[in-house]
Amino acid sequence: MEPITQSLLYLDNVSVVFDGFRALNALSLTIEEAEMRAIIGPNGAGKTTMMDVITGKTRPDTGTCFFGQT
């Protein structure tokens, strides 16, 4: 994926591993202006880890994340 300057949120090939447990595996997601998305899944699916990567609380082991202009 190539970052699109109009994207509000851009994740490309994001992976996060905690002590051998792969919480995110090659996650790619783009959200454009005026789009609405819902992130759903069972417990342990990686939803909170994804939000932690987006907010900067957790650094991905691989991949890229851009939120707004950062």
PDB file of N, CA, C, O and CB in Angstrom:
ATOM      1  N   MET A   1       0.841  -1.181   0.000  1.00  0.00           N
ATOM      2  CA  MET A   1       0.000   0.000   0.000  1.00  0.00           C
ATOM      3  C   MET A   1       0.882   1.238   0.000  1.00  0.00           C
ATOM      4  O   MET A   1       1.945   1.254   0.619  1.00  0.00           O
ATOM      5  CB  MET A   1      -0.955   0.002   1.214  1.00  0.00           C
ATOM      6  N   GLU A   2       0.439   2.261  -0.690  1.00  0.00           N
ATOM      7  CA  GLU A   2       1.141   3.539  -0.663  1.00  0.00           C
ATOM      8  C   GLU A   2       0.277   4.543   0.072  1.00  0.00           C
ATOM      9  O   GLU A   2      -0.925   4.625  -0.180  1.00  0.00           O
ATOM     10  CB  GLU A   2       1.475   4.036  -2.101  1.00  0.00           C
ATOM     11  N   PRO A   3       0.882   5.325   0.999  1.00  0.00           N
ATOM     12  CA  PRO A   3       0.068   6.285   1.740  1.00  0.00           C
ATOM     13  C   PRO A   3      -0.563   7.304   0.808  1.00  0.00           C
ATOM     14  O   PRO A   3       0.103   7.865  -0.062  1.00  0.00           O
ATOM     15  CB  PRO A   3       0.907   6.994   2.795  1.00  0.00           C
ATOM     16  N   ILE A   4      -1.830   7.531   0.996  1.00  0.00           N
ATOM     17  CA  ILE A   4      -2.549   8.525   0.209  1.00  0.00           C
ATOM     18  C   ILE A   4      -2.641   9.776   1.067  1.00  0.00           C
ATOM     19  O   ILE A   4      -3.061   9.706   2.222  1.00  0.00           O
ATOM     20  CB  ILE A   4      -3.978   8.012  -0.230  1.00  0.00           C
ATOM     21  N   THR A   5      -2.255  10.914   0.520  1.00  0.00           N
ATOM     22  CA  THR A   5      -2.191  12.140   1.312  1.00  0.00           C
ATOM     23  C   THR A   5      -3.535  12.505   1.919  1.00  0.00           C
ATOM     24  O   THR A   5      -3.576  13.215   2.924  1.00  0.00           O
ATOM     25  CB  THR A   5      -1.694  13.282   0.460  1.00  0.00           C
ATOM     26  N   GLN A   6      -4.638  12.039   1.337  1.00  0.00           N
ATOM     27  CA  GLN A   6      -5.959  12.365   1.849  1.00  0.00           C
ATOM     28  C   GLN A   6      -6.402  11.410   2.959  1.00  0.00           C
ATOM     29  O   GLN A   6      -7.417  11.657   3.612  1.00  0.00           O
ATOM     30  CB  GLN A   6      -6.966  12.343   0.721  1.00  0.00           C
ATOM     31  N   SER A   7      -5.662  10.334   3.181  1.00  0.00           N
ATOM     32  CA  SER A   7      -6.044   9.342   4.185  1.00  0.00           C
ATOM     33  C   SER A   7      -5.994   9.933   5.583  1.00  0.00           C
ATOM     34  O   SER A   7      -5.035  10.614   5.947  1.00  0.00           O
ATOM     35  CB  SER A   7      -5.134   8.118   4.103  1.00  0.00           C
ATOM     36  N   LEU A   8      -7.035   9.669   6.361  1.00  0.00           N
ATOM     37  CA  LEU A   8      -7.026  10.074   7.762  1.00  0.00           C
ATOM     38  C   LEU A   8      -6.262   9.067   8.600  1.00  0.00           C
ATOM     39  O   LEU A   8      -5.598   9.429   9.571  1.00  0.00           O
ATOM     40  CB  LEU A   8      -8.453  10.230   8.291  1.00  0.00           C
ATOM     41  N   LEU A   9      -6.359   7.792   8.216  1.00  0.00           N
ATOM     42  CA  LEU A   9      -5.662   6.725   8.929  1.00  0.00           C
ATOM     43  C   LEU A   9      -5.081   5.769   7.906  1.00  0.00           C
ATOM     44  O   LEU A   9      -5.761   5.358   6.965  1.00  0.00           O
ATOM     45  CB  LEU A   9      -6.615   5.979   9.915  1.00  0.00           C
ATOM     46  N   TYR A  10      -3.814   5.416   8.098  1.00  0.00           N
ATOM     47  CA  TYR A  10      -3.117   4.538   7.165  1.00  0.00           C
ATOM     48  C   TYR A  10      -2.244   3.566   7.952  1.00  0.00           C
ATOM     49  O   TYR A  10      -1.294   3.978   8.618  1.00  0.00           O
ATOM     50  CB  TYR A  10      -2.262   5.357   6.158  1.00  0.00           C
ATOM     51  N   LEU A  11      -2.563   2.293   7.875  1.00  0.00           N
ATOM     52  CA  LEU A  11      -1.735   1.246   8.467  1.00  0.00           C
ATOM     53  C   LEU A  11      -1.324   0.305   7.350  1.00  0.00           C
ATOM     54  O   LEU A  11      -2.157  -0.117   6.547  1.00  0.00           O
ATOM     55  CB  LEU A  11      -2.494   0.479   9.611  1.00  0.00           C
ATOM     56  N   ASP A  12      -0.040  -0.024   7.299  1.00  0.00           N
ATOM     57  CA  ASP A  12       0.458  -0.904   6.248  1.00  0.00           C
ATOM     58  C   ASP A  12       1.350  -1.979   6.853  1.00  0.00           C
ATOM     59  O   ASP A  12       2.414  -1.687   7.398  1.00  0.00           O
ATOM     60  CB  ASP A  12       1.228  -0.100   5.179  1.00  0.00           C
ATOM     61  N   ASN A  13       0.902  -3.225   6.749  1.00  0.00           N
ATOM     62  CA  ASN A  13       1.693  -4.385   7.152  1.00  0.00           C
ATOM     63  C   ASN A  13       2.144  -4.305   8.613  1.00  0.00           C
ATOM     64  O   ASN A  13       3.286  -4.639   8.929  1.00  0.00           O
ATOM     65  CB  ASN A  13       2.905  -4.519   6.250  1.00  0.00           C
ATOM     66  N   VAL A  14       1.257  -3.868   9.496  1.00  0.00           N
ATOM     67  CA  VAL A  14       1.588  -3.674  10.911  1.00  0.00           C
ATOM     68  C   VAL A  14       1.509  -5.012  11.654  1.00  0.00           C
ATOM     69  O   VAL A  14       0.496  -5.710  11.605  1.00  0.00           O
ATOM     70  CB  VAL A  14       0.632  -2.632  11.562  1.00  0.00           C
ATOM     71  N   SER A  15       2.591  -5.346  12.335  1.00  0.00           N
ATOM     72  CA  SER A  15       2.638  -6.536  13.180  1.00  0.00           C
ATOM     73  C   SER A  15       3.161  -6.155  14.554  1.00  0.00           C
ATOM     74  O   SER A  15       4.061  -5.325  14.682  1.00  0.00           O
ATOM     75  CB  SER A  15       3.523  -7.639  12.543  1.00  0.00           C
ATOM     76  N   VAL A  16       2.583  -6.777  15.586  1.00  0.00           N
ATOM     77  CA  VAL A  16       3.013  -6.564  16.971  1.00  0.00           C
ATOM     78  C   VAL A  16       3.091  -7.931  17.641  1.00  0.00           C
ATOM     79  O   VAL A  16       2.159  -8.731  17.558  1.00  0.00           O
ATOM     80  CB  VAL A  16       2.029  -5.599  17.748  1.00  0.00           C
ATOM     81  N   VAL A  17       4.219  -8.187  18.308  1.00  0.00           N
ATOM     82  CA  VAL A  17       4.420  -9.452  19.020  1.00  0.00           C
ATOM     83  C   VAL A  17       4.727  -9.143  20.476  1.00  0.00           C
ATOM     84  O   VAL A  17       5.598  -8.323  20.770  1.00  0.00           O
ATOM     85  CB  VAL A  17       5.568 -10.294  18.374  1.00  0.00           C
ATOM     86  N   PHE A  18       4.011  -9.801  21.396  1.00  0.00           N
ATOM     87  CA  PHE A  18       4.255  -9.688  22.835  1.00  0.00           C
ATOM     88  C   PHE A  18       4.724 -11.045  23.352  1.00  0.00           C
ATOM     89  O   PHE A  18       3.942 -11.995  23.380  1.00  0.00           O
ATOM     90  CB  PHE A  18       2.966  -9.209  23.596  1.00  0.00           C
ATOM     91  N   ASP A  19       5.964 -11.149  23.754  1.00  0.00           N
ATOM     92  CA  ASP A  19       6.510 -12.393  24.325  1.00  0.00           C
ATOM     93  C   ASP A  19       6.144 -13.627  23.503  1.00  0.00           C
ATOM     94  O   ASP A  19       5.714 -14.640  24.056  1.00  0.00           O
ATOM     95  CB  ASP A  19       6.012 -12.572  25.753  1.00  0.00           C
ATOM     96  N   GLY A  20       6.311 -13.544  22.198  1.00  0.00           N
ATOM     97  CA  GLY A  20       6.030 -14.670  21.316  1.00  0.00           C
ATOM     98  C   GLY A  20       4.593 -14.758  20.836  1.00  0.00           C
ATOM     99  O   GLY A  20       4.300 -15.536  19.929  1.00  0.00           O
ATOM    100  N   PHE A  21       3.682 -13.974  21.423  1.00  0.00           N
ATOM    101  CA  PHE A  21       2.280 -13.957  20.990  1.00  0.00           C
ATOM    102  C   PHE A  21       2.096 -12.859  19.953  1.00  0.00           C
ATOM    103  O   PHE A  21       2.358 -11.690  20.234  1.00  0.00           O
ATOM    104  CB  PHE A  21       1.317 -13.740  22.201  1.00  0.00           C
ATOM    105  N   ARG A  22       1.649 -13.225  18.761  1.00  0.00           N
ATOM    106  CA  ARG A  22       1.455 -12.262  17.677  1.00  0.00           C
ATOM    107  C   ARG A  22       0.071 -11.641  17.809  1.00  0.00           C
ATOM    108  O   ARG A  22      -0.929 -12.245  17.422  1.00  0.00           O
ATOM    109  CB  ARG A  22       1.627 -12.939  16.282  1.00  0.00           C
ATOM    110  N   ALA A  23       0.020 -10.418  18.364  1.00  0.00           N
ATOM    111  CA  ALA A  23      -1.253  -9.729  18.588  1.00  0.00           C
ATOM    112  C   ALA A  23      -1.809  -9.159  17.288  1.00  0.00           C
ATOM    113  O   ALA A  23      -3.022  -9.169  17.077  1.00  0.00           O
ATOM    114  CB  ALA A  23      -1.079  -8.610  19.617  1.00  0.00           C
ATOM    115  N   LEU A  24      -0.935  -8.664  16.418  1.00  0.00           N
ATOM    116  CA  LEU A  24      -1.323  -8.188  15.083  1.00  0.00           C
ATOM    117  C   LEU A  24      -0.383  -8.831  14.076  1.00  0.00           C
ATOM    118  O   LEU A  24       0.821  -8.926  14.314  1.00  0.00           O
ATOM    119  CB  LEU A  24      -1.271  -6.611  14.985  1.00  0.00           C
ATOM    120  N   ASN A  25      -0.934  -9.271  12.955  1.00  0.00           N
ATOM    121  CA  ASN A  25      -0.135  -9.938  11.936  1.00  0.00           C
ATOM    122  C   ASN A  25      -0.398  -9.318  10.572  1.00  0.00           C
ATOM    123  O   ASN A  25      -1.404  -9.624   9.931  1.00  0.00           O
ATOM    124  CB  ASN A  25      -0.437 -11.443  11.908  1.00  0.00           C
ATOM    125  N   ALA A  26       0.499  -8.450  10.128  1.00  0.00           N
ATOM    126  CA  ALA A  26       0.438  -7.839   8.795  1.00  0.00           C
ATOM    127  C   ALA A  26      -0.890  -7.110   8.549  1.00  0.00           C
ATOM    128  O   ALA A  26      -1.498  -7.265   7.490  1.00  0.00           O
ATOM    129  CB  ALA A  26       0.642  -8.909   7.725  1.00  0.00           C
ATOM    130  N   LEU A  27      -1.329  -6.327   9.515  1.00  0.00           N
ATOM    131  CA  LEU A  27      -2.573  -5.563   9.391  1.00  0.00           C
ATOM    132  C   LEU A  27      -2.380  -4.376   8.455  1.00  0.00           C
ATOM    133  O   LEU A  27      -1.453  -3.585   8.630  1.00  0.00           O
ATOM    134  CB  LEU A  27      -3.053  -5.079  10.773  1.00  0.00           C
ATOM    135  N   SER A  28      -3.251  -4.254   7.468  1.00  0.00           N
ATOM    136  CA  SER A  28      -3.263  -3.095   6.577  1.00  0.00           C
ATOM    137  C   SER A  28      -4.676  -2.525   6.553  1.00  0.00           C
ATOM    138  O   SER A  28      -5.654  -3.261   6.420  1.00  0.00           O
ATOM    139  CB  SER A  28      -2.786  -3.478   5.133  1.00  0.00           C
ATOM    140  N   LEU A  29      -4.770  -1.205   6.683  1.00  0.00           N
ATOM    141  CA  LEU A  29      -6.070  -0.538   6.753  1.00  0.00           C
ATOM    142  C   LEU A  29      -5.897   0.908   6.329  1.00  0.00           C
ATOM    143  O   LEU A  29      -4.942   1.568   6.740  1.00  0.00           O
ATOM    144  CB  LEU A  29      -6.679  -0.627   8.184  1.00  0.00           C
ATOM    145  N   THR A  30      -6.808   1.400   5.516  1.00  0.00           N
ATOM    146  CA  THR A  30      -6.822   2.807   5.132  1.00  0.00           C
ATOM    147  C   THR A  30      -8.222   3.343   5.353  1.00  0.00           C
ATOM    148  O   THR A  30      -9.202   2.727   4.935  1.00  0.00           O
ATOM    149  CB  THR A  30      -6.374   3.001   3.651  1.00  0.00           C
ATOM    150  N   ILE A  31      -8.319   4.490   6.010  1.00  0.00           N
ATOM    151  CA  ILE A  31      -9.603   5.157   6.195  1.00  0.00           C
ATOM    152  C   ILE A  31      -9.481   6.559   5.623  1.00  0.00           C
ATOM    153  O   ILE A  31      -8.621   7.342   6.026  1.00  0.00           O
ATOM    154  CB  ILE A  31     -10.026   5.193   7.706  1.00  0.00           C
ATOM    155  N   GLU A  32     -10.348   6.852   4.689  1.00  0.00           N
ATOM    156  CA  GLU A  32     -10.349   8.142   4.005  1.00  0.00           C
ATOM    157  C   GLU A  32     -11.301   9.114   4.704  1.00  0.00           C
ATOM    158  O   GLU A  32     -12.090   8.724   5.565  1.00  0.00           O
ATOM    159  CB  GLU A  32     -10.748   7.968   2.522  1.00  0.00           C
ATOM    160  N   GLU A  33     -11.210  10.361   4.322  1.00  0.00           N
ATOM    161  CA  GLU A  33     -12.111  11.384   4.845  1.00  0.00           C
ATOM    162  C   GLU A  33     -13.555  10.996   4.534  1.00  0.00           C
ATOM    163  O   GLU A  33     -13.851  10.513   3.441  1.00  0.00           O
ATOM    164  CB  GLU A  33     -11.776  12.778   4.245  1.00  0.00           C
ATOM    165  N   ALA A  34     -14.452  11.208   5.496  1.00  0.00           N
ATOM    166  CA  ALA A  34     -15.892  10.951   5.394  1.00  0.00           C
ATOM    167  C   ALA A  34     -16.238   9.461   5.411  1.00  0.00           C
ATOM    168  O   ALA A  34     -17.398   9.109   5.196  1.00  0.00           O
ATOM    169  CB  ALA A  34     -16.431  11.576   4.127  1.00  0.00           C
ATOM    170  N   GLU A  35     -15.271   8.577   5.661  1.00  0.00           N
ATOM    171  CA  GLU A  35     -15.557   7.153   5.809  1.00  0.00           C
ATOM    172  C   GLU A  35     -15.816   6.829   7.271  1.00  0.00           C
ATOM    173  O   GLU A  35     -15.264   7.464   8.169  1.00  0.00           O
ATOM    174  CB  GLU A  35     -14.394   6.297   5.263  1.00  0.00           C
ATOM    175  N   MET A  36     -16.656   5.841   7.495  1.00  0.00           N
ATOM    176  CA  MET A  36     -16.902   5.356   8.846  1.00  0.00           C
ATOM    177  C   MET A  36     -16.689   3.844   8.831  1.00  0.00           C
ATOM    178  O   MET A  36     -17.229   3.142   7.976  1.00  0.00           O
ATOM    179  CB  MET A  36     -18.352   5.732   9.345  1.00  0.00           C
ATOM    180  N   ARG A  37     -15.908   3.356   9.772  1.00  0.00           N
ATOM    181  CA  ARG A  37     -15.638   1.921   9.869  1.00  0.00           C
ATOM    182  C   ARG A  37     -15.864   1.461  11.296  1.00  0.00           C
ATOM    183  O   ARG A  37     -15.752   2.248  12.235  1.00  0.00           O
ATOM    184  CB  ARG A  37     -14.195   1.593   9.414  1.00  0.00           C
ATOM    185  N   ALA A  38     -16.177   0.201  11.455  1.00  0.00           N
ATOM    186  CA  ALA A  38     -16.282  -0.420  12.773  1.00  0.00           C
ATOM    187  C   ALA A  38     -15.266  -1.552  12.833  1.00  0.00           C
ATOM    188  O   ALA A  38     -15.147  -2.342  11.896  1.00  0.00           O
ATOM    189  CB  ALA A  38     -17.739  -0.946  13.052  1.00  0.00           C
ATOM    190  N   ILE A  39     -14.543  -1.624  13.925  1.00  0.00           N
ATOM    191  CA  ILE A  39     -13.583  -2.703  14.137  1.00  0.00           C
ATOM    192  C   ILE A  39     -14.206  -3.652  15.158  1.00  0.00           C
ATOM    193  O   ILE A  39     -14.382  -3.296  16.323  1.00  0.00           O
ATOM    194  CB  ILE A  39     -12.176  -2.155  14.627  1.00  0.00           C
ATOM    195  N   ILE A  40     -14.535  -4.855  14.712  1.00  0.00           N
ATOM    196  CA  ILE A  40     -15.177  -5.828  15.588  1.00  0.00           C
ATOM    197  C   ILE A  40     -14.360  -7.119  15.601  1.00  0.00           C
ATOM    198  O   ILE A  40     -13.577  -7.381  14.688  1.00  0.00           O
ATOM    199  CB  ILE A  40     -16.636  -6.106  15.133  1.00  0.00           C
ATOM    200  N   GLY A  41     -14.549  -7.900  16.625  1.00  0.00           N
ATOM    201  CA  GLY A  41     -13.874  -9.191  16.712  1.00  0.00           C
ATOM    202  C   GLY A  41     -13.953  -9.717  18.125  1.00  0.00           C
ATOM    203  O   GLY A  41     -14.300  -8.984  19.051  1.00  0.00           O
ATOM    204  N   PRO A  42     -13.631 -10.990  18.294  1.00  0.00           N
ATOM    205  CA  PRO A  42     -13.701 -11.597  19.618  1.00  0.00           C
ATOM    206  C   PRO A  42     -12.572 -11.109  20.521  1.00  0.00           C
ATOM    207  O   PRO A  42     -11.638 -10.447  20.069  1.00  0.00           O
ATOM    208  CB  PRO A  42     -13.657 -13.113  19.502  1.00  0.00           C
ATOM    209  N   ASN A  43     -12.673 -11.447  21.798  1.00  0.00           N
ATOM    210  CA  ASN A  43     -11.598 -11.131  22.740  1.00  0.00           C
ATOM    211  C   ASN A  43     -10.285 -11.714  22.227  1.00  0.00           C
ATOM    212  O   ASN A  43     -10.239 -12.851  21.758  1.00  0.00           O
ATOM    213  CB  ASN A  43     -11.922 -11.679  24.160  1.00  0.00           C
ATOM    214  N   GLY A  44      -9.223 -10.923  22.321  1.00  0.00           N
ATOM    215  CA  GLY A  44      -7.910 -11.393  21.885  1.00  0.00           C
ATOM    216  C   GLY A  44      -7.645 -11.248  20.406  1.00  0.00           C
ATOM    217  O   GLY A  44      -6.631 -11.742  19.912  1.00  0.00           O
ATOM    218  N   ALA A  45      -8.540 -10.574  19.679  1.00  0.00           N
ATOM    219  CA  ALA A  45      -8.373 -10.433  18.236  1.00  0.00           C
ATOM    220  C   ALA A  45      -7.388  -9.334  17.849  1.00  0.00           C
ATOM    221  O   ALA A  45      -6.950  -9.283  16.700  1.00  0.00           O
ATOM    222  CB  ALA A  45      -9.704 -10.156  17.601  1.00  0.00           C
ATOM    223  N   GLY A  46      -7.027  -8.448  18.791  1.00  0.00           N
ATOM    224  CA  GLY A  46      -6.056  -7.402  18.493  1.00  0.00           C
ATOM    225  C   GLY A  46      -6.634  -6.007  18.360  1.00  0.00           C
ATOM    226  O   GLY A  46      -5.926  -5.088  17.948  1.00  0.00           O
ATOM    227  N   LYS A  47      -7.901  -5.826  18.697  1.00  0.00           N
ATOM    228  CA  LYS A  47      -8.532  -4.506  18.558  1.00  0.00           C
ATOM    229  C   LYS A  47      -7.841  -3.453  19.424  1.00  0.00           C
ATOM    230  O   LYS A  47      -7.533  -2.362  18.942  1.00  0.00           O
ATOM    231  CB  LYS A  47     -10.014  -4.589  18.929  1.00  0.00           C
ATOM    232  N   THR A  48      -7.600  -3.765  20.676  1.00  0.00           N
ATOM    233  CA  THR A  48      -6.952  -2.806  21.580  1.00  0.00           C
ATOM    234  C   THR A  48      -5.515  -2.566  21.161  1.00  0.00           C
ATOM    235  O   THR A  48      -5.034  -1.435  21.222  1.00  0.00           O
ATOM    236  CB  THR A  48      -7.001  -3.306  23.033  1.00  0.00           C
ATOM    237  N   THR A  49      -4.826  -3.608  20.738  1.00  0.00           N
ATOM    238  CA  THR A  49      -3.447  -3.440  20.266  1.00  0.00           C
ATOM    239  C   THR A  49      -3.415  -2.521  19.050  1.00  0.00           C
ATOM    240  O   THR A  49      -2.522  -1.681  18.940  1.00  0.00           O
ATOM    241  CB  THR A  49      -2.815  -4.810  19.920  1.00  0.00           C
ATOM    242  N   MET A  50      -4.377  -2.666  18.132  1.00  0.00           N
ATOM    243  CA  MET A  50      -4.445  -1.787  16.971  1.00  0.00           C
ATOM    244  C   MET A  50      -4.627  -0.334  17.415  1.00  0.00           C
ATOM    245  O   MET A  50      -3.954   0.559  16.900  1.00  0.00           O
ATOM    246  CB  MET A  50      -5.596  -2.214  16.037  1.00  0.00           C
ATOM    247  N   MET A  51      -5.529  -0.094  18.364  1.00  0.00           N
ATOM    248  CA  MET A  51      -5.742   1.271  18.855  1.00  0.00           C
ATOM    249  C   MET A  51      -4.494   1.804  19.553  1.00  0.00           C
ATOM    250  O   MET A  51      -4.178   2.988  19.437  1.00  0.00           O
ATOM    251  CB  MET A  51      -6.940   1.313  19.815  1.00  0.00           C
ATOM    252  N   ASP A  52      -3.785   0.942  20.275  1.00  0.00           N
ATOM    253  CA  ASP A  52      -2.544   1.358  20.931  1.00  0.00           C
ATOM    254  C   ASP A  52      -1.478   1.753  19.909  1.00  0.00           C
ATOM    255  O   ASP A  52      -0.714   2.688  20.147  1.00  0.00           O
ATOM    256  CB  ASP A  52      -2.016   0.234  21.831  1.00  0.00           C
ATOM    257  N   VAL A  53      -1.418   1.060  18.787  1.00  0.00           N
ATOM    258  CA  VAL A  53      -0.480   1.425  17.718  1.00  0.00           C
ATOM    259  C   VAL A  53      -0.878   2.769  17.117  1.00  0.00           C
ATOM    260  O   VAL A  53      -0.021   3.625  16.893  1.00  0.00           O
ATOM    261  CB  VAL A  53      -0.441   0.330  16.617  1.00  0.00           C
ATOM    262  N   ILE A  54      -2.162   2.962  16.857  1.00  0.00           N
ATOM    263  CA  ILE A  54      -2.642   4.211  16.252  1.00  0.00           C
ATOM    264  C   ILE A  54      -2.354   5.403  17.161  1.00  0.00           C
ATOM    265  O   ILE A  54      -1.959   6.466  16.682  1.00  0.00           O
ATOM    266  CB  ILE A  54      -4.152   4.123  15.959  1.00  0.00           C
ATOM    267  N   THR A  55      -2.550   5.235  18.466  1.00  0.00           N
ATOM    268  CA  THR A  55      -2.344   6.350  19.402  1.00  0.00           C
ATOM    269  C   THR A  55      -0.889   6.538  19.800  1.00  0.00           C
ATOM    270  O   THR A  55      -0.541   7.533  20.436  1.00  0.00           O
ATOM    271  CB  THR A  55      -3.171   6.135  20.641  1.00  0.00           C
ATOM    272  N   GLY A  56      -0.039   5.590  19.431  1.00  0.00           N
ATOM    273  CA  GLY A  56       1.379   5.714  19.755  1.00  0.00           C
ATOM    274  C   GLY A  56       1.780   5.058  21.063  1.00  0.00           C
ATOM    275  O   GLY A  56       2.947   5.120  21.451  1.00  0.00           O
ATOM    276  N   LYS A  57       0.846   4.437  21.740  1.00  0.00           N
ATOM    277  CA  LYS A  57       1.154   3.759  23.010  1.00  0.00           C
ATOM    278  C   LYS A  57       2.051   2.534  22.788  1.00  0.00           C
ATOM    279  O   LYS A  57       2.917   2.233  23.609  1.00  0.00           O
ATOM    280  CB  LYS A  57      -0.151   3.333  23.716  1.00  0.00           C
ATOM    281  N   THR A  58       1.831   1.836  21.671  1.00  0.00           N
ATOM    282  CA  THR A  58       2.618   0.653  21.325  1.00  0.00           C
ATOM    283  C   THR A  58       3.262   0.870  19.964  1.00  0.00           C
ATOM    284  O   THR A  58       2.608   1.313  19.020  1.00  0.00           O
ATOM    285  CB  THR A  58       1.736  -0.629  21.321  1.00  0.00           C
ATOM    286  N   ARG A  59       4.554   0.552  19.868  1.00  0.00           N
ATOM    287  CA  ARG A  59       5.244   0.643  18.577  1.00  0.00           C
ATOM    288  C   ARG A  59       5.131  -0.696  17.853  1.00  0.00           C
ATOM    289  O   ARG A  59       5.343  -1.745  18.460  1.00  0.00           O
ATOM    290  CB  ARG A  59       6.743   1.041  18.768  1.00  0.00           C
ATOM    291  N   PRO A  60       4.802  -0.670  16.568  1.00  0.00           N
ATOM    292  CA  PRO A  60       4.727  -1.935  15.831  1.00  0.00           C
ATOM    293  C   PRO A  60       6.122  -2.529  15.624  1.00  0.00           C
ATOM    294  O   PRO A  60       7.101  -1.795  15.479  1.00  0.00           O
ATOM    295  CB  PRO A  60       4.032  -1.723  14.470  1.00  0.00           C
ATOM    296  N   ASP A  61       6.205  -3.855  15.611  1.00  0.00           N
ATOM    297  CA  ASP A  61       7.469  -4.529  15.311  1.00  0.00           C
ATOM    298  C   ASP A  61       7.806  -4.386  13.837  1.00  0.00           C
ATOM    299  O   ASP A  61       8.975  -4.260  13.472  1.00  0.00           O
ATOM    300  CB  ASP A  61       7.402  -6.016  15.700  1.00  0.00           C
ATOM    301  N   THR A  62       6.789  -4.404  12.994  1.00  0.00           N
ATOM    302  CA  THR A  62       6.967  -4.156  11.564  1.00  0.00           C
ATOM    303  C   THR A  62       5.803  -3.306  11.082  1.00  0.00           C
ATOM    304  O   THR A  62       4.758  -3.244  11.730  1.00  0.00           O
ATOM    305  CB  THR A  62       7.060  -5.494  10.755  1.00  0.00           C
ATOM    306  N   GLY A  63       5.989  -2.658   9.950  1.00  0.00           N
ATOM    307  CA  GLY A  63       4.918  -1.899   9.327  1.00  0.00           C
ATOM    308  C   GLY A  63       4.951  -0.420   9.634  1.00  0.00           C
ATOM    309  O   GLY A  63       5.832   0.076  10.336  1.00  0.00           O
ATOM    310  N   THR A  64       3.963   0.274   9.085  1.00  0.00           N
ATOM    311  CA  THR A  64       3.878   1.725   9.152  1.00  0.00           C
ATOM    312  C   THR A  64       2.479   2.141   9.569  1.00  0.00           C
ATOM    313  O   THR A  64       1.490   1.529   9.169  1.00  0.00           O
ATOM    314  CB  THR A  64       4.248   2.357   7.803  1.00  0.00           C
ATOM    315  N   CYS A  65       2.408   3.200  10.385  1.00  0.00           N
ATOM    316  CA  CYS A  65       1.122   3.739  10.811  1.00  0.00           C
ATOM    317  C   CYS A  65       1.173   5.260  10.744  1.00  0.00           C
ATOM    318  O   CYS A  65       2.066   5.884  11.316  1.00  0.00           O
ATOM    319  CB  CYS A  65       0.761   3.261  12.244  1.00  0.00           C
ATOM    320  N   PHE A  66       0.212   5.850  10.043  1.00  0.00           N
ATOM    321  CA  PHE A  66       0.063   7.302   9.990  1.00  0.00           C
ATOM    322  C   PHE A  66      -1.357   7.652  10.401  1.00  0.00           C
ATOM    323  O   PHE A  66      -2.310   7.064   9.889  1.00  0.00           O
ATOM    324  CB  PHE A  66       0.388   7.858   8.567  1.00  0.00           C
ATOM    325  N   PHE A  67      -1.512   8.597  11.315  1.00  0.00           N
ATOM    326  CA  PHE A  67      -2.822   9.085  11.731  1.00  0.00           C
ATOM    327  C   PHE A  67      -2.825  10.585  11.502  1.00  0.00           C
ATOM    328  O   PHE A  67      -2.040  11.308  12.115  1.00  0.00           O
ATOM    329  CB  PHE A  67      -3.135   8.729  13.236  1.00  0.00           C
ATOM    330  N   GLY A  68      -3.691  11.055  10.634  1.00  0.00           N
ATOM    331  CA  GLY A  68      -3.698  12.477  10.290  1.00  0.00           C
ATOM    332  C   GLY A  68      -2.391  12.843   9.605  1.00  0.00           C
ATOM    333  O   GLY A  68      -1.996  12.195   8.635  1.00  0.00           O
ATOM    334  N   GLN A  69      -1.731  13.853  10.089  1.00  0.00           N
ATOM    335  CA  GLN A  69      -0.471  14.300   9.494  1.00  0.00           C
ATOM    336  C   GLN A  69       0.745  13.735  10.220  1.00  0.00           C
ATOM    337  O   GLN A  69       1.871  14.148   9.943  1.00  0.00           O
ATOM    338  CB  GLN A  69      -0.406  15.814   9.494  1.00  0.00           C
ATOM    339  N   THR A  70       0.538  12.794  11.149  1.00  0.00           N
ATOM    340  CA  THR A  70       1.669  12.247  11.913  1.00  0.00           C
ATOM    341  C   THR A  70       1.962  10.810  11.555  1.00  0.00           C
ATOM    342  O   THR A  70       2.882  10.211  12.110  1.00  0.00           O
ATOM    343  CB  THR A  70       1.399  12.347  13.396  1.00  0.00           C
TER     344      THR A  70
END
